[in-house]
């Protein structure tokens, strides 16, 4: 059974600071990793995807992947009140020949940016 | 216009009623998915489809059925709704990446349908 674990929070971070969100996954052969942001009552919105070990940066967001440790994280620099949301970690195992049989989601971390 | 649309956006129904939730997409993706989201349980996969002839059960398919009418349309049905099917339902799409490179498996979500079963 594939599992994705996240601390549910809430994680409270002062405005302008770095928010660090963490995620672990159980399946060693997972190949694709995602961070989605979800505001209350809204649909998940893709923030970052990462496929290889190391760091990937996009604006204020940095995703970090360590497949050996089965760990993926998201850093948000210069946190803004608008970053307050639930952040979902999602993982997929690739099927032979490529393709997606659906993402397994963590339950999400509720992030609060304090003005 | 939104790339992935869902109808209805809100629905209140009674126990035992049949209900259909519809999803349409203009992204040209072959793959479509239905998820439900419950407080404290996160997003869970109900059914997924790789094309109109390929439909697969997800983690929690009992009590649900689906129909892939066309590449762009994927419907979820509750044949006899029960209160514990009260949830937020999301449709999602993704494209096929044979080389599993950047972008592979990325899913894009519709706005959701809030379903209440009384």
Interface residues (C-beta under 8 A of the other chain):
Chain A: X31 X32 X34 X41 X42 X43 X44 X45 X46 X49 X51 X88 X90 X92 X94 X97 X98 X99 X100 X101 X102 X103 X104 X105 X106 X107 X108
Chain B: X31 X33 X40 X41 X42 X43 X44 X45 X48 X50 X56 X58 X88 X90 X94 X96 X97 X98 X99 X100 X101 X102 X103 X104 X105 X106 X107 X108 X109 X110 X111 X112 X114
